[in-house]
Amino acid sequence: MTNIKLLTAASSLTLLALATPALAQTKFEFWYGLSGDLSERVQDMCKGFNESQTDYEIVCVSQDNYDANLQNTIAAYRANKQPTVTQIFDAGTLDLMLSGAYVPVRQLMEENGYQIDWDNYLSGIASYFSTSKGEMLSLPFNNSTAVIYYNTDALEKVGFEGTPETWEEVETVARAMKDAGYECPIAFDPSGAWQWFEQFSAIHNQPIATKGNGFGGLDAEMVVSQGKFVDQLTWIKKMYDEGIIVHKSKDAGETANDAFVNGKCQITSSSIADHGTFGKQAAEGVHWTDAMLPIWAGTERTNSLVGGASLWTLKGKSEEEYKGAAAFFNYLAQPEQAQTWSTITGYVPVTMAGFEAMKANGFYDEAPYKGREVAIESLTFTPPTENSRGIRLGSYASIRAEMVKTMQDVLFNDRPVLEALQAFDAKGNEILRRFEQTYKGAQLP
């Protein structure tokens, strides 16, 4: 998964030699929120760990999706039936932090003899899963960021060399594509609040909420209606009304990603983790590339946000189970695992050393992996700012869902943009105040 600088091979062997062998394998559970092909890849990883040693057996259980895993983990912990390790997505980070139900990953690894260079993590990833003082609490696992994908034949047909760097250029090429006969220049799914709203805010250094997007305290307030996203959503609505941006989603009968790989739409935005999927699914004759998300001209770009999830170690388990969890994390940290994970999924290596090793091996030089390095460039474009280090808001999954409804309301019901975003801020504040009341008096780590 990563290329953490751990103990040298010789030291690791010494530790194993000195350790008291277990009388029997220690079983421990790992719950995760992935399904389909990604779930199968996790199962392969778990099988590899079990085959790599004889002291521990990890039992990996899919909970189908991120939201279900978060809720099931909370319920299991309350019933004292929690797994040792659980995968929690970015929007659930604060919920776990304030739960007090975890063992910090630094503590777990140190107590079990593993030395990690925590500074080696990509700053855009580390900041999301760390305290305000920079102490990482969970282990980055399947991480990504948003990029924009282009059909290169369509770009060539309208005479554009390279890829657009600004939204002004995106509008120019999209209009030219429409004039050239392409029915769907840009595919847009309102459920993609992560890439269309959150990432836009980060790379334009725009606050989603006060207090540094919540890092400064639970009394943060939503301020989206006071920033550049007002103009961005206004632009999206204009382009939608003119048929240049086209609604593509499950509800519309075809997802944005499917419309892109089938050649029906020429531009879309999604996770870098879809890079591998696009490579496998692109219809014959569909040629494409990816690039960092555009910015508006005159904007000074900042780093994009990390997406995906991290691994949390839960309290209430035995010393042997914690040893197993640490051994599993150590297994994931090996260079060969980092490259395997990135190869089969499209997720990024989470340490600079891992990225540099893969680059030195020529991983990013040719198809099908060329282009995945764009995500690292985006995540590390600048050191994280107060507005681009992450989102530390309570019940953020609910707030994200409200943004989806807001974009739908603007596009499909013609609700005025400013009015819709003011209502979004008000609804978000209601959610935040309920969360603040639940954790009244709590201090953010």
Disulfide bonds with the S-S distance in Angstrom:
Cys46-Cys60 1.93
Cys184-Cys265 1.98
